[in-house]
């Protein structure tokens, strides 16, 4: 409850009253909760069977219909940790939780994070309120691609990943490239990305969420650091 209230930006006691059935959220709070859990608020007024599969993806419908989804055996439904490296930061390694879920044959992805800016002293400073990023996972030659976008703007991000990196089926290494706007502005610099499947499921994910999102090299697994630097080298020199 404490972690969820922080992500939702509401007081813990208020959320606990919702959970206990002692209070009902106001419309704007209810909308925030529904967006966080990716459910339709109409479940309070309509039969769930009428709403299944409605409005799950925040991407244009034609993308989900036209692209080939990644098979379950290559990217199982579940939770993953996504690692990237930030330049010019005293805590250069960032880790977020990625959720993969299949709905009506479409491989949906979701991340909950906070937007960040780097202060002049090199420290990351997070903005208040959760940043929700939703997308789909599709097959591509030699691996997969996650196409996603945040709820608050029209930018698109493409994360191309190789499957089973270095013989480990739980590791996916690749690169992330962002388009500032689907209406035609330039591309953001390509950055290395590593995704690792969480075999421990929600218990492991909740443990990771209690750790800092931004970490020093001493707080980051050596394998993750090595993979990120190797992937970044292919961008800069290959």
C-alpha positions as CSV (number, residue, x, y, z in Angstrom):
1,X,0.0,0.0,0.0
2,X,2.8,2.4,0.8
3,X,4.6,1.8,-2.5
4,X,1.4,2.0,-4.5
5,X,0.3,5.3,-2.8
6,X,3.7,6.8,-3.6
7,X,3.3,5.7,-7.3
8,X,-0.2,7.1,-7.4
9,X,0.6,10.3,-5.7
10,X,-2.0,10.0,-3.0
11,X,-1.8,9.7,0.8
12,X,-1.2,6.2,2.2
13,X,-4.1,6.4,4.7
14,X,-6.4,7.5,1.9
15,X,-5.5,4.5,-0.2
16,X,-5.9,2.2,2.7
17,X,-9.5,3.5,3.2
18,X,-10.2,2.6,-0.5
19,X,-8.7,-0.9,0.0
20,X,-10.8,-1.4,3.2
21,X,-14.0,-0.2,1.5
22,X,-14.4,2.6,4.0
23,X,-14.2,5.3,1.3
24,X,-14.8,5.7,-2.5
25,X,-12.3,7.6,-4.7
26,X,-13.3,10.8,-6.3
27,X,-13.5,10.6,-10.1
28,X,-10.1,12.0,-10.8
29,X,-8.5,9.7,-8.2
30,X,-10.4,6.7,-9.6
31,X,-9.2,7.6,-13.1
32,X,-5.6,7.7,-11.9
33,X,-6.0,4.2,-10.2
34,X,-7.6,2.7,-13.3
35,X,-4.8,4.1,-15.6
36,X,-2.2,2.7,-13.2
37,X,-3.6,-0.8,-13.4
38,X,-4.6,-0.5,-17.0
39,X,-8.3,-1.2,-16.5
40,X,-11.4,0.5,-17.8
41,X,-13.2,2.6,-15.1
42,X,-16.5,1.4,-16.6
43,X,-16.1,-1.9,-14.7
44,X,-18.1,-0.2,-12.0
45,X,-21.1,0.3,-14.4
46,X,-20.8,-2.3,-17.1
47,X,-20.4,-6.1,-17.2
48,X,-16.7,-7.0,-17.4
49,X,-17.4,-9.3,-20.3
50,X,-18.5,-6.3,-22.4
51,X,-15.2,-4.5,-21.7
52,X,-12.6,-7.2,-22.1
53,X,-9.8,-6.2,-24.4
54,X,-11.2,-2.6,-24.8
55,X,-8.8,0.2,-24.6
56,X,-5.9,-1.9,-23.3
57,X,-3.2,-0.6,-25.7
58,X,-2.3,3.1,-25.9
59,X,-0.8,2.6,-29.3
60,X,-2.8,3.0,-32.5
61,X,-4.8,-0.1,-33.2
62,X,-3.4,-0.7,-36.6
63,X,0.1,-1.3,-35.1
64,X,-1.2,-4.1,-32.9
65,X,-3.2,-5.7,-35.7
66,X,-0.5,-5.5,-38.5
67,X,2.6,-6.5,-36.7
68,X,3.6,-10.1,-35.8
69,X,3.6,-10.6,-32.0
70,X,6.5,-12.3,-30.2
71,X,5.8,-15.9,-29.3
72,X,5.5,-16.8,-25.6
73,X,8.4,-19.1,-25.8
74,X,10.7,-16.3,-26.8
75,X,9.3,-13.6,-24.4
76,X,7.1,-15.2,-21.7
77,X,4.4,-13.1,-20.0
78,X,5.7,-11.8,-16.7
79,X,8.0,-9.2,-15.1
80,X,11.4,-8.0,-16.3
81,X,14.0,-5.5,-15.2
82,X,15.2,-3.0,-17.8
83,X,18.6,-1.5,-17.4
84,X,20.1,1.6,-19.2
85,X,23.1,3.9,-18.6
86,X,22.9,7.7,-18.3
87,X,25.8,9.9,-19.2
88,X,27.0,12.7,-17.0
89,X,25.4,11.3,-13.9
90,X,26.9,10.4,-10.5
91,X,24.5,7.4,-10.5
92,X,24.6,6.4,-14.1
93,X,22.7,3.1,-14.1
94,X,18.9,3.1,-14.1
95,X,16.7,0.1,-13.6
96,X,12.9,0.0,-14.2
97,X,10.4,-2.8,-14.0
98,X,8.8,-4.0,-17.3
99,X,5.5,-6.0,-17.3
100,X,4.6,-8.1,-20.3
101,X,1.0,-9.4,-20.7
102,X,-0.9,-11.0,-23.5
103,X,-4.4,-9.8,-24.3
104,X,-6.3,-11.2,-27.2
105,X,-3.1,-12.4,-28.8
106,X,-1.4,-9.0,-28.6
107,X,1.8,-8.8,-26.4
108,X,1.3,-5.7,-24.3
109,X,4.0,-4.0,-22.3
110,X,3.8,-1.5,-19.4
111,X,6.2,0.4,-17.3
112,X,5.6,2.7,-14.4
113,X,8.4,5.2,-13.7
114,X,9.0,8.8,-12.8
115,X,10.4,11.3,-15.3
116,X,13.9,12.5,-14.4
117,X,16.2,15.4,-15.1
118,X,19.9,15.6,-14.3
119,X,20.9,18.5,-12.0
120,X,24.1,20.5,-12.5
121,X,25.9,18.4,-9.9
122,X,25.2,15.2,-11.8
123,X,22.4,13.9,-9.5
124,X,19.1,12.6,-11.0
125,X,16.0,14.3,-9.7
126,X,12.7,12.7,-10.3
127,X,9.4,14.5,-10.9
128,X,6.4,13.9,-8.8
129,X,3.7,11.5,-10.1
130,X,4.1,8.3,-12.0
131,X,4.9,8.2,-15.7
132,X,3.1,5.4,-17.5
133,X,4.6,3.9,-20.6
134,X,2.6,1.3,-22.6
135,X,3.4,-0.5,-25.8
136,X,3.5,-3.8,-27.7
137,X,6.2,-6.4,-28.3
138,X,6.6,-7.7,-31.8
139,X,8.8,-10.1,-33.7
140,X,11.7,-8.9,-35.8
141,X,14.6,-10.7,-37.6
142,X,16.9,-12.1,-35.0
143,X,14.9,-11.0,-32.0
144,X,12.1,-8.7,-30.9
145,X,11.2,-5.0,-30.8
146,X,9.2,-3.2,-28.1
147,X,7.3,-0.2,-29.4
148,X,5.9,2.0,-26.7
149,X,5.0,5.5,-25.7
150,X,4.2,7.5,-22.5
151,X,0.6,8.4,-21.9
152,X,1.4,12.1,-21.7
153,X,2.8,12.8,-25.2
154,X,3.1,11.5,-28.7
155,X,6.7,10.3,-28.7
156,X,7.5,6.7,-29.7
157,X,10.3,4.5,-28.5
158,X,11.7,1.4,-30.3
159,X,13.7,-1.1,-28.3
160,X,15.4,-3.7,-30.5
161,X,16.6,-6.7,-28.5
162,X,18.5,-10.0,-29.2
163,X,17.0,-13.1,-27.7
164,X,18.9,-15.2,-25.2
165,X,22.0,-13.1,-25.1
166,X,25.2,-15.0,-24.4
167,X,23.4,-18.3,-24.0
168,X,21.2,-17.0,-21.1
169,X,17.5,-17.3,-22.1
170,X,16.6,-14.7,-19.5
171,X,18.8,-12.0,-20.9
172,X,17.9,-9.6,-23.8
173,X,20.5,-7.1,-24.9
174,X,20.0,-4.4,-27.5
175,X,19.4,-0.7,-28.2
176,X,16.7,1.9,-27.6
177,X,15.8,4.7,-30.0
178,X,13.2,7.3,-29.5
179,X,11.2,9.5,-31.9
180,X,10.4,12.8,-30.3
181,X,7.1,13.1,-32.1
182,X,5.1,10.8,-34.4
183,X,4.5,14.0,-36.4
184,X,8.0,14.1,-37.7
185,X,10.7,15.7,-35.5
186,X,14.3,14.2,-35.2
187,X,15.6,11.1,-33.4
188,X,17.0,10.9,-30.0
189,X,20.5,9.4,-29.5
190,X,20.5,5.6,-29.6
191,X,21.2,4.0,-26.2
192,X,22.2,0.6,-25.0
193,X,19.5,-1.4,-23.1
194,X,19.5,-4.8,-21.3
195,X,16.4,-6.6,-20.1
196,X,16.4,-9.5,-17.7
197,X,13.5,-11.8,-16.8
198,X,12.6,-11.9,-13.1
199,X,12.2,-15.6,-12.3
200,X,11.0,-14.7,-8.9
201,X,7.9,-12.9,-10.2
202,X,6.1,-10.3,-8.1
203,X,8.1,-11.0,-5.0
204,X,11.4,-10.3,-6.7
205,X,9.9,-7.2,-8.5
206,X,8.6,-5.8,-5.2
207,X,12.1,-6.3,-3.7
208,X,13.7,-4.4,-6.6
209,X,11.2,-1.6,-6.3
210,X,12.4,-0.9,-2.8
211,X,15.9,-0.4,-4.1
212,X,17.0,2.9,-5.7
213,X,16.1,3.3,-9.4
214,X,19.3,5.1,-10.1
215,X,22.5,3.3,-9.0
216,X,26.2,3.7,-8.8
217,X,28.5,1.2,-10.4
218,X,29.1,-0.4,-7.0
219,X,25.3,-1.0,-6.8
220,X,24.9,-2.4,-10.3
221,X,25.6,-6.1,-11.2
222,X,28.9,-6.4,-13.1
223,X,27.3,-8.5,-15.8
224,X,24.7,-5.7,-16.5
225,X,27.5,-3.1,-16.7
226,X,29.5,-5.2,-19.1
227,X,26.6,-5.9,-21.4
228,X,25.6,-2.2,-21.5
229,X,29.1,-1.1,-22.3
230,X,29.5,-3.7,-25.0
231,X,26.1,-2.7,-26.6
232,X,27.0,1.0,-26.4
233,X,30.4,0.2,-28.1
234,X,28.5,-1.3,-31.1
235,X,26.6,2.0,-31.4
236,X,29.7,4.3,-31.2
237,X,32.1,2.2,-33.3
238,X,30.1,-0.2,-35.4
